[in-house]
Each structure stands twice: as C-alpha cells, then as structure tokens.
Amino acid sequence: MATVQSETRDVQQFIGGEWVAASSGATFDDLDPFTGEVVARVPAGTREDAHLAVEAAAAAFPAWSQTPPAERQRIFLKAADLLEARAEDVASWLIRETGSAFGFSMFQLHFVPGLFRQAAALAYAPLGEVIPSDTGAFSMGLRRPVGVVGAIAPWNAALILSARSIAAPLALGNTVVLKPSELSPYAGGLLWGEIFAEAGLPAGVLNVVTHAPGEAAGIGDELVENPHVRRLNFTGSTATGRKLAEAAGRNLKRIVLELGGYNPLIVLADADVEYAVNASAFGAFMHQGQICMSARKIIVERPVADEFIAKLVAKTKGLKTGNPSEHDTVIGPLINSSALDMVRSRVEEAVAKGATLLAGGESVGSCFQATLLADVPEDSDFARYETFGPVAAIEVVDSADEAVVRANATSYGLASGIITTNAEQGLALAQRIEAGIVHVNDQPVGDEPQMPFGGVKDSGFGRFGGQAVVGEFTEVHWITVQSGSHPFPF
Ligand code: NAD
C-alpha cells in the first residue's frame, strides 16, 4: 500500500514567479476520482489570469533566451534531482488527483527525471548551418527560440504530459504559459512551479494558470490570440485539438497536436502466444486503458486465435480492480463519473448492436472492469471513436495483409504494435501501418524522452522528442554578412 496523504491542500497559480489567487478570487474543488474526497482547493483562473501570465512570460523572454545553455542545463538537471527527491509525495498526488494506480505513478516518476535530463542536453541542440552563397556573402541559418509558448496538457498521464509540454520549449530558450487540465491542476501543472522555482528558474519563465471545469476556453483563447504567444502545443482529445488548430490557423500560429488514438495491436500466426497475451493485457489495460497509445483493437490471425483469446480472457478476468494506492491494483478508477458513464454506454451500445462480451463489462464503484469485446459492429460508437477506458475489441483475420487493412481502418494514427517472432516480416508490415509509431514484437504503449513521439491522420501532427522537437520550438533565422560592397542594378 502506498503512503497516500489525506489532507486537502489550498494551492495557488504561479504567475511571474509569484503564487497568486485567481483574479476573480474564485476557487474550485479538485476531487479524488476513487474516493470523491477534495484533494485541493484550486484557483479558478480566467482569461485575465492567462493574460497576466503571457505578459510575465513575454517580459522574461529576452533575458531567458540569452541565458547560456550551461545555465539552462543546470536548472533541468537540478529539477530532475528535486523531482526524484519528492517521488513519494508526487506519487501520492498522482494517485489521489488522477486515480493513477501505484505502478503507473511510479512509471511516470521514472520517466520525467529522464525527460528533464534529456532536456538538459537540448539546451545545446539548436545547431545552425553555414550555407554556401553565390553572392559572396557569409550566409548562416541560425536557430533561435521563438518567444512565449502556450502549453495545454491533459490529465491522463498528468506528470509526463505536462512535463513534456514545457521541457523542450524551456530548454530551447522559450518562456512558457502552461494550462494544466482542470482534473490534474497540481500533479499536471502547479508542481512544476514549485520544482522549477527551487531549481532556480527565473521569475516569469514558467507560468501556470488553472481553471475550473468547463472554463478552459477563455484561457485557450488568450493563448491562441495573444500576439506574444508564438507557438502552441496541445495534448488531448481530437475534438478539442481540432478547435484549437482552427483557431491557431486563423491566428497564423504553429501548433504541435498530440491527439487521441485508436491503436491496433496485430498478433501474427507465428507469435509466442503467452507473450502476445501478456503484451495485449498490458497494452489494453495499463492505467485502465486511459492512455492515448492504449491497444484498442487486437487483430489476431486465425491459426492462433482460439488459444490467444482463451488465455487473454482468463488473464483479463484475473486483473485486480479497485483502490489505486494498493500496489497490486491494475484497474483503478476512471477519471470521473462522466467517463464511467461514457465507457459503460459504449460497451452497452456495442453489445446491443451484436458485439460479444468476452470479459468484464460492469462498473465496480468508480472503476470499470477490464473488458474484452468481439464482433464489434462497424456502426457502433465503440468502433468509430476512441473510448478512453479499459475496453478492447478483438478481431480475427485470415492473413497478415488483412490485419494491415483492419489496422488502418480508422481515422486515427498514433501508435500500433505487431507481435511476431519474424522481425523481417514485422518490419515489412510496420512500413504499411498508417501510424506515427509502430513497435514490432511489442504492444503500442511505450515512450522514451528522446524518441520522435507523435501521430498522423486524426491523431495530430508535430513531434515531441528526438531531433524533431528542436524544429517545433525554435525558428530558423537566415543572416548574411556581405564583405565589402557589391554592385546593384540601379
Ligand atoms: P481534452 O481534450 O478534454 O482536454 C485536454 C486539455 O484541453 C485540458 O487541459 C482541457 O482543459 C483543455 N481544453 C478543453 N477545452 C479547451 C478549449 N476550448 N480551449 C483550450 N483548452 C481546452 O482531453 P483529456 O480528456 O484531458 O485527455 C484525453 C484525450 O487526450 C484522449 O483523447 C487521449 O487519447 C488524448 N491524449 C493524447 C496524447 C498524445 O500524446 N497523443 C497523450 C495523452 C492523451
């Protein structure tokens, strides 16, 4: 059993290096999804607070963008150490604020120090180029930070996804306004104010604005429309991302969009069935299926289908559901009652239209059992949209080619997996999958800070991680120096 704090904390927004209430003075209750208890009272910020945060970030930009890379590196290395030193407390917040089971909380606490240490290296990553010129000029392409970056993060892997939204932008010399989800304002936002202030980040370089449920739009509008904000990044649902992309387009702002997924996991006839079963259960049910990369559709070749399905059903029925602070719990609560209602209704509708329920299908308090469906009709909402919960659908196919067709039969394109013992065949098929990420002989859920993470189709565009992130949050500046004078035509 993890040691979980039980007190209700009053927290403040972080703007211009100060801890402040909302300009309206209003607060809202941040609830524990498992117990319903109030975890924190949080400022209900508005567009006005976002405006103040952008002004603070804009004021801090000139000095921060000129800070030597060694200083930015030092701050990120220190932040990684500070987070590790607070791991127990932060795990407790993740459990209480987001219902993240102990195992997934510890995974996040392992990932983010690594992310910050990678970001420390990013301070030196913007390499320019010297370009041969036909005019005799000395010609350069320099990479420079863009200005203020607006970052909007979700609740589901609150620690990782909020850290990812700020790490590269800050390390590359930008200043940031972070808007965490209303469902994870502390572990997905205000925590970073505490950590980075202690690490020595100057005032105004990072700002965190919080808001009550249903009041994101005003803050989002300020981030999109304020001319000081030069880039945006958004991680969340495709529906919200689409709205932000439209607004960003009107304002001619680039945006990195990390959106939803409907992630296929293919199990080929040559797979090691035990391994395929363990991989599928992990891919589908880690964090009760509330991961953008969760395996939602498991496509299995007929020769191994009966054995695979029987073993996966048995494993699924044995997963412990309940209190996320107990170390052996796999399926904790869904984030709130609307999420629970949505998952239940998607399963009920699919079954009513002819799907077969192989395991689960019931809610248990604030949790929903790990659930497997088969024969899900194409016209059901489960087949058409991402269902963010512990539910996966199994499809049986007659060939690897058919598996690829079924894997691509979705408007999404984030992550995918192909379980096979034949790496050559896996690699050939991987290149035919319409997704930003394909793991051969593995399931879809996985990330490392240095990898080019991102999707295609309705899963978004742009990449966090890898070299790609340098291009997302810097601008190329072409500068020439003419030596002496050269003739002009008039
Ligand atoms: P969501 O779209 O409801 O919310 C995401 C963020 O957008 C939150 O901070 C929310 O407050 C904010 N928001 C909502 N309306 C807004 C508006 N009008 N203007 C500005 N901001 C607004 O998504 P969620 O429920 O928090 O997260 C789950 C979704 O995120 C799933 O679809 C999941 O697949 C996706 N996701 C994607 C990735 C990825 O890397 N591709 C990672 C995690 C989650």
Residues whose N, C-alpha, C, O or C-beta is under 5 A from the ligand:
A	BS01	NAD	I152 A153 P154 W155 K179 P180 S181 E182 A216 A217 G220 T235 G236 S237 T238 T240 E258 L259 G260 G261 I291 C292 S459
